[in-house]
Amino acid sequence: MKIEKRNIKKQLFICTNIREESASCGAKDSTQLLKNLKKRLKSAGLWGDYKVTKSGCLGPCKQGIAAALHPDNLLITEISLDDEDKLYDLLTKA
């Protein structure tokens, strides 16, 4: 096992889980949201400081897309593609 210290300021985990039997974030454009945010961070030269990562289920699938922001320890729910700017600001602002 190897452990390294990373210098990431914040990391946003966006649920991309897909469930066939019930509501899920992956069925609500979460993958597109993830791609859009990654592209914006890379274009702005911020990818080294801020990361956006897909995650499995975070729990509240019935409330729209869910995300977790660390190290702020925030659970964000009821997200749609229209919230991209708000998420970007939340991720990159101190």
C-alpha positions in Angstrom: 0.0 0.0 0.0 1.2 3.5 -0.8 -0.2 6.7 0.8 0.4 10.1 -0.7 -0.6 13.6 0.5 -2.7 15.4 -2.2 -3.1 19.1 -2.4 -6.7 19.2 -3.7 -8.7 22.1 -2.2 -12.1 20.5 -2.9 -13.6 17.4 -4.5 -17.2 17.1 -5.6 -18.6 13.5 -5.9 -21.6 13.3 -8.2 -23.8 10.2 -8.0 -24.0 8.5 -11.4 -25.6 5.3 -10.1 -28.3 3.8 -12.3 -31.0 1.5 -10.8 -33.5 -0.2 -13.2 -36.1 -0.7 -10.5 -36.3 2.8 -9.1 -35.3 6.4 -9.3 -31.6 7.0 -9.7 -29.2 9.9 -10.3 -27.7 8.4 -13.4 -31.0 8.5 -15.1 -31.2 12.3 -14.5 -28.3 13.5 -16.6 -25.7 13.3 -13.8 -23.1 11.9 -16.1 -23.5 14.9 -18.4 -23.2 17.3 -15.5 -20.0 15.6 -14.4 -18.5 15.9 -17.9 -19.5 19.6 -18.1 -17.9 20.4 -14.7 -14.7 18.5 -15.5 -14.4 20.3 -18.8 -14.9 23.7 -17.2 -12.3 23.0 -14.5 -9.7 21.9 -17.0 -10.4 24.8 -19.4 -9.9 27.2 -16.4 -6.7 25.5 -15.4 -8.2 24.5 -12.0 -8.1 20.7 -12.4 -5.1 20.4 -10.1 -6.9 22.2 -7.2 -10.4 21.0 -7.7 -11.8 17.6 -8.7 -15.1 16.3 -9.8 -15.6 12.5 -9.5 -18.4 10.1 -10.2 -19.7 8.2 -7.2 -22.0 5.4 -6.5 -25.3 5.9 -4.6 -25.3 8.7 -2.0 -28.8 7.9 -0.8 -31.4 10.5 -1.7 -32.1 9.4 -5.4 -35.7 10.5 -5.3 -34.6 14.1 -4.7 -32.9 14.7 -8.1 -29.2 14.3 -8.6 -27.1 14.1 -5.4 -23.6 15.2 -4.8 -21.1 15.4 -1.9 -18.6 18.2 -1.5 -15.4 17.5 0.5 -13.8 18.6 2.7 -16.8 20.8 3.3 -18.8 17.7 4.2 -21.9 18.9 2.3 -24.6 16.7 0.8 -26.3 18.5 -2.1 -29.6 17.3 -3.5 -32.3 18.2 -5.9 -29.6 19.1 -8.5 -30.4 19.4 -12.2 -28.3 20.3 -15.3 -29.5 23.9 -14.7 -27.5 24.0 -11.5 -24.1 23.6 -13.2 -23.0 27.2 -12.6 -24.0 27.1 -8.9 -22.1 23.8 -8.4 -19.1 25.2 -10.2 -19.1 28.3 -7.9 -19.6 26.2 -4.8 -16.7 24.0 -5.8 -14.2 26.7 -6.7 -15.1 29.4 -4.2 -13.5 29.4 -0.7 
